[in-house]
Amino acid sequence: MENPDLWKWLTGQEQPPEGVSINPVFSAVRDKIMNNLSSHASPETRAIPGQPWVRGWDDIKKNAGSPVAGNQ
């Protein structure tokens, strides 16, 4: 699979194809990533499910109203 597609599936931006979503290894990795995002990423830096993640990795405090933490 292409890395951008895989990343979207793992972070919940898009639903993976059925053949991928039923794979137990994919499910375990996705669960781990989603738990880490939920525990360590500011909500305002995350994409709404179904929407692309468009913010940059270096967007910490660059503009008024920017999130305190970037997309680390």
Secondary structure in CASP SS format (residue, H / E / C, confidence):
PFRMAT SS
TARGET T0000
AUTHOR 0000-0000-0000
METHOD secondary structure of the structure
MODEL  1
M C 1.00
E C 1.00
N H 1.00
P H 1.00
D H 1.00
L H 1.00
W H 1.00
K H 1.00
W H 1.00
L H 1.00
T C 1.00
G C 1.00
Q C 1.00
E C 1.00
Q C 1.00
P C 1.00
P C 1.00
E H 1.00
G H 1.00
V H 1.00
S H 1.00
I C 1.00
N C 1.00
P H 1.00
V H 1.00
F H 1.00
S H 1.00
A H 1.00
V H 1.00
R H 1.00
D H 1.00
K H 1.00
I H 1.00
M H 1.00
N H 1.00
N H 1.00
L H 1.00
S H 1.00
S H 1.00
H H 1.00
A C 1.00
S C 1.00
P H 1.00
E H 1.00
T H 1.00
R C 1.00
A C 1.00
I C 1.00
P C 1.00
G C 1.00
Q C 1.00
P C 1.00
W C 1.00
V C 1.00
R C 1.00
G C 1.00
W C 1.00
D C 1.00
D C 1.00
I C 1.00
K C 1.00
K C 1.00
N C 1.00
A C 1.00
G C 1.00
S C 1.00
P C 1.00
V C 1.00
A C 1.00
G C 1.00
N C 1.00
Q C 1.00
END
